[in-house]
Amino acid sequence: MTFPDFITSQPGLDLPYPEDVVQSATVRSNDRLVVFFTFLKDMDLPLHAHKAQWGSVVEGEIELTIGGETRIYRPGDSYSIAAGVEHGARIKAGTRVIDVFEEPDRYPLKP
């Protein structure tokens, strides 16, 4: 299931990954950042930490490690990552997720 045009037409993020690997569409408020991610190729996301994050898998599969515990997330599964907890992931091509970040400026918008 692809995201509808009214979502994909939202601004993308200036991510440290090429657009042929991951694409994004963003809804930002003064308090939060909501990102619709589409992963076009398999991707490894190294361990990192930031403020709180919540996400839900729409399609595909993520092997997500949160605070040293690894679990597979599939469509319909959601995850919650507390502020400051180290996490990383292996994301399969074709995966779509919706992530909500506590930090509205977690990533800059594309110019």
Beta strands, then each sheet from edge to edge (+ up, - down):
strand 1: 22-28
strand 2: 33-39
strand 3: 43-48
strand 4: 53-59
strand 5: 62-66
strand 6: 69-73
strand 7: 78-81
strand 8: 87-91
strand 9: 96-101
sheet 1: 1+ 2- 9+ 4- 7+
sheet 2: 3+ 8- 5+ 6-
end
